Amino acid sequence: MAVPVGPQNQHIDGAPGSTSTLRGDRITMYVKSLTGTLSGVEGVPLPPALRLHLTPDTIPEWLHDTVGKLGLKLQLHLDDADIDQAGQTGGGLTIPGIHGYGTPR
């Protein structure tokens, strides 16, 4: 994670090869982009064949046509996900081997 603070970007990293976890009853993530391999829909496993890239402004047409126009919520399961997160409320974030440092902007 990186946050601009004054003349620097402040970074937080975890230990190499570690897995960070976010747990809680109700977590809201504000995401700039989400990329991952679709591995399930509504709890039904799928073969991992489709890589998705989602942003608030770019949702694949087939997905928008399926749920967007109808205003439905659909639970997607993604493997090997990368998230560009803008913020979060709720939950607890655990980062093994957490350390911070600053770099010039």
SEKE-507288 format. One record per residue (C-alpha): residue number from 1; x, y, z; residue in three letters. Coordinates in steps of 0.05 Angstrom, whole numbers, plus 5000, padded with zeros to 4 digits. Each point is the difference from the previous one (the first is absolute). Layout:
@num: NUM	x: X	y: Y	z: Z	residu: ala;
...
***
This chain:
@num: 1	x: 5000	y: 5000	z: 5000	residu: met;
@num: 2	x: 5023	y: 5070	z: 4987	residu: ala;
@num: 3	x: 4972	y: 5067	z: 5023	residu: val;
@num: 4	x: 5025	y: 5070	z: 4981	residu: pro;
@num: 5	x: 5022	y: 5038	z: 5062	residu: val;
@num: 6	x: 5033	y: 5068	z: 4989	residu: gly;
@num: 7	x: 5060	y: 4993	z: 4954	residu: pro;
@num: 8	x: 5001	y: 4923	z: 5007	residu: gln;
@num: 9	x: 4961	y: 4938	z: 4985	residu: asn;
@num: 10	x: 4993	y: 4959	z: 5063	residu: gln;
@num: 11	x: 5000	y: 4925	z: 4985	residu: his;
@num: 12	x: 4979	y: 4939	z: 5041	residu: ile;
@num: 13	x: 5024	y: 4932	z: 4978	residu: asp;
@num: 14	x: 4992	y: 4930	z: 5027	residu: gly;
@num: 15	x: 5053	y: 4946	z: 5005	residu: ala;
@num: 16	x: 5020	y: 4971	z: 4932	residu: pro;
@num: 17	x: 4955	y: 4941	z: 4981	residu: gly;
@num: 18	x: 4951	y: 5014	z: 5057	residu: ser;
@num: 19	x: 4925	y: 5004	z: 4993	residu: thr;
@num: 20	x: 4962	y: 5059	z: 5029	residu: ser;
@num: 21	x: 4929	y: 4987	z: 5024	residu: thr;
@num: 22	x: 4939	y: 5044	z: 5010	residu: leu;
@num: 23	x: 4947	y: 4970	z: 5045	residu: arg;
@num: 24	x: 4936	y: 5025	z: 5033	residu: gly;
@num: 25	x: 4925	y: 4996	z: 4999	residu: asp;
@num: 26	x: 4988	y: 5059	z: 4954	residu: arg;
@num: 27	x: 5056	y: 5028	z: 4958	residu: ile;
@num: 28	x: 4993	y: 5053	z: 4946	residu: thr;
@num: 29	x: 5058	y: 5008	z: 4953	residu: met;
@num: 30	x: 5004	y: 5060	z: 4954	residu: tyr;
@num: 31	x: 5038	y: 4975	z: 4940	residu: val;
@num: 32	x: 5032	y: 5036	z: 4942	residu: lys;
@num: 33	x: 5010	y: 4936	z: 4961	residu: ser;
@num: 34	x: 4994	y: 4925	z: 5012	residu: leu;
@num: 35	x: 5031	y: 4947	z: 4956	residu: thr;
@num: 36	x: 4994	y: 4925	z: 5011	residu: gly;
@num: 37	x: 4983	y: 4933	z: 4971	residu: thr;
@num: 38	x: 4926	y: 4984	z: 5005	residu: leu;
@num: 39	x: 4994	y: 4935	z: 5040	residu: ser;
@num: 40	x: 4927	y: 5001	z: 5022	residu: gly;
@num: 41	x: 4934	y: 5036	z: 4997	residu: val;
@num: 42	x: 4950	y: 5000	z: 5058	residu: glu;
@num: 43	x: 5039	y: 4943	z: 5033	residu: gly;
@num: 44	x: 5000	y: 4956	z: 4938	residu: val;
@num: 45	x: 5072	y: 4981	z: 4981	residu: pro;
@num: 46	x: 5023	y: 5014	z: 4929	residu: leu;
@num: 47	x: 5062	y: 4978	z: 4963	residu: pro;
@num: 48	x: 5051	y: 5057	z: 5005	residu: pro;
@num: 49	x: 4998	y: 5021	z: 4927	residu: ala;
@num: 50	x: 4980	y: 5073	z: 5000	residu: leu;
@num: 51	x: 5043	y: 5058	z: 5026	residu: arg;
@num: 52	x: 4959	y: 5062	z: 5019	residu: leu;
@num: 53	x: 5023	y: 5072	z: 5007	residu: his;
@num: 54	x: 4948	y: 5043	z: 5035	residu: leu;
@num: 55	x: 4999	y: 5074	z: 5015	residu: thr;
@num: 56	x: 4941	y: 5045	z: 5018	residu: pro;
@num: 57	x: 5001	y: 5025	z: 4928	residu: asp;
@num: 58	x: 5015	y: 4936	z: 4962	residu: thr;
@num: 59	x: 4958	y: 4938	z: 5013	residu: ile;
@num: 60	x: 5001	y: 4947	z: 4946	residu: pro;
@num: 61	x: 4939	y: 5006	z: 4954	residu: glu;
@num: 62	x: 4977	y: 4928	z: 5014	residu: trp;
@num: 63	x: 5002	y: 5013	z: 5075	residu: leu;
@num: 64	x: 4965	y: 5067	z: 4995	residu: his;
@num: 65	x: 4946	y: 4969	z: 4956	residu: asp;
@num: 66	x: 4991	y: 4944	z: 5049	residu: thr;
@num: 67	x: 4995	y: 5039	z: 5066	residu: val;
@num: 68	x: 5011	y: 5074	z: 4988	residu: gly;
@num: 69	x: 4938	y: 5016	z: 4960	residu: lys;
@num: 70	x: 4957	y: 4961	z: 5049	residu: leu;
@num: 71	x: 5031	y: 5031	z: 5062	residu: gly;
@num: 72	x: 5017	y: 4932	z: 5029	residu: leu;
@num: 73	x: 5056	y: 4983	z: 5048	residu: lys;
@num: 74	x: 5042	y: 4940	z: 4979	residu: leu;
@num: 75	x: 5053	y: 4966	z: 5043	residu: gln;
@num: 76	x: 5061	y: 4986	z: 4958	residu: leu;
@num: 77	x: 5059	y: 4958	z: 5025	residu: his;
@num: 78	x: 5069	y: 5021	z: 4973	residu: leu;
@num: 79	x: 5066	y: 4963	z: 5007	residu: asp;
@num: 80	x: 5068	y: 5033	z: 4992	residu: asp;
@num: 81	x: 4968	y: 5068	z: 5011	residu: ala;
@num: 82	x: 5036	y: 5067	z: 4998	residu: asp;
@num: 83	x: 4966	y: 5060	z: 5030	residu: ile;
@num: 84	x: 5014	y: 5074	z: 4994	residu: asp;
@num: 85	x: 4963	y: 5021	z: 5063	residu: gln;
@num: 86	x: 4978	y: 5071	z: 5014	residu: ala;
@num: 87	x: 4976	y: 4987	z: 5071	residu: gly;
@num: 88	x: 4964	y: 4953	z: 5047	residu: gln;
@num: 89	x: 4953	y: 5002	z: 5059	residu: thr;
@num: 90	x: 4988	y: 4944	z: 5050	residu: gly;
@num: 91	x: 5039	y: 4936	z: 5010	residu: gly;
@num: 92	x: 5069	y: 4988	z: 5024	residu: gly;
@num: 93	x: 5061	y: 4999	z: 4955	residu: leu;
@num: 94	x: 5058	y: 4954	z: 5018	residu: thr;
@num: 95	x: 5066	y: 5010	z: 4963	residu: ile;
@num: 96	x: 5054	y: 4950	z: 5021	residu: pro;
@num: 97	x: 5069	y: 5032	z: 5007	residu: gly;
@num: 98	x: 4973	y: 5070	z: 4991	residu: ile;
@num: 99	x: 5050	y: 5055	z: 4990	residu: his;
@num: 100	x: 4996	y: 5072	z: 4975	residu: gly;
@num: 101	x: 5046	y: 5047	z: 4962	residu: tyr;
@num: 102	x: 4997	y: 5066	z: 4961	residu: gly;
@num: 103	x: 5021	y: 5018	z: 4930	residu: thr;
@num: 104	x: 5003	y: 5068	z: 4966	residu: pro;
@num: 105	x: 4940	y: 5018	z: 4958	residu: arg;
***
